[in-house]
Amino acid sequence: MAHELRGVEAAPERYDLAEGVLFDDRAGLVRFVDIREGRVLSARLDGDRLVGTTEVRVRETVGAVALAEDGGLLVAAARRLATISPDGDLAFGPELLTDERPMRFNDGGVDPQGRFVVGTLSLSGPVGLERLLRVSADGCVETLREGIQLSNGVGWSPDGATIYHVDTPTKTLSSHSYGPAGFDADEPWVPVVTEFPGFPDGLRVDAEGMLWVAQFSGGCVVRYAPDGREVARVLVDAQQPTCVGFVGEQLVITSAIEHLTPEERVPADGALFLADVGVAGVAPHRWSGSTVASKETP
């Protein structure tokens, strides 16, 4: 039987759709986004509380935030990337999603080579047309995966040789070989987990190579071995956990109010949680591009 833990509320705030949580070790801050509100947020961990939350408003949806090598932040805005410099200056790059259909960027992360990998989400219309893209610092855009219904969590094994990716509606977590060279799009993605207590959402990989996956509508986060076995489960008092991030051996868990009517909500929906899980995560990789060199491109 999987080891069971419980997360505790870490702050009084409630968020519509908090996501993308990670720890900025240089700044000593927990970073995350509130997607539909267009907010990039930062908070400080003080014991078992997240305090001093500040925000940058992007004025459009923000699917994910990533750390940059120069100390700034890279943001997956609605259909383009944005940067926030260490001084707080916000700049936007060119539109990368040129499809006419309603869609936006969703979850993403930086690979071991400093490239940003980010997926898309349809806002209406046909399903199964979403993509997983890789954007290099020089602006080169590659397609790593097609035919996705809703691209979500992305992560890498500790040695960087495997990428993991979630397609939420199909309830699949898949893997693919990875490295500094070109991506072999003809190599099939291999299902790792296909049975979940909820809808798989954001994920992070720990130092032991295990995968922590938030279970939207499942009220928990599950730790999986790379062979798909459930190893541990963290219960929270919110119905819709969305993402996880490591601060040392503590797991920060975001959640959402989105989709819930006032009658359906419970008091902790949309809250942030902390759980002591006894293992550290793989430190977030940093974007190799500049957040200060140009006001036109990230």
Phi, psi and omega in degrees: 000140182293144176293134185246130179236173177224133175273150179243149179300138186246353183198156181280341185292154173236143185236145178297307181209072177288142186200177167062032188286137175205165182254127176267097186293330181289321180270346184069032185234146170273125180252143175198175181234157168244100199302300188287338177276352178067037184245133170256120190244152178223140179216158179253137177274121179235096185067242178253025180231146171259121190229167174064038184295131174238167183213154168240127180268126185266343177074011170204171183301149179231105185282332183197160173232145179224156178275147177248153183297331182272008178096353177271195182231145172252136185234133170277097177281194189301302183229015183208171175262152177230159175234149171238116183289166176303336178272359177094006179285132181259130178221152183243142173270182181288159178295130180255338178261100185264358176301143179282338182290153180294122181199167177207166171289148177237225186292154179195173179198166181265134181277173183299342179266004177086016177262149182266124178250122188215143181250175183243164182220132178279137178268343175186167175090202187298149175255164178086013181250006187280161186227159170246121186247157174235124183244120178273166182297334179276004178094356178295131180243126179239149175262120180266332183205142177233173176073027180268148177275318178203105182288131180227230190311139178228137178201169182231148174297160182304328179272000178074006185272353181224136172254141176245145184210139181254133166248105193296306185297328180277357181052056177229140169241118187239162179232161180205147176296153186209156178181185183287340181279187180298153182271130180274093182291344179279342177288128183289147170286141185252122177299132178257313178226135178231358178239121183227152174285347176215207174263122182297138184232235182292151180221157171219155179251136180266176186295342178267004179084009178274155185249127177255119188236123175291140184249092179298131185068010179246351176065026182198172170239136182244137173262122181246145168283159180300344176269006176095355179290139173281127184253322182206162180219134176249116179273142175228162183271015175251147183281335189233070172298142187241327184199165178224154176208149183261136166236099190062233178259017174258141178257123173266131185238126175263161177213176188224151170265336183318139177081347183264130173285161177306327181287332182275341187288149169249161189304330185268359178299135182085003182273168171257145183229158174232143176217133176275111187252356173075014177211144179272160178265167170291126182299139179301135173286159184246139177301131184276351180278174181266144173255004184233345188286334186215146175268358186254326182226146179282000000 
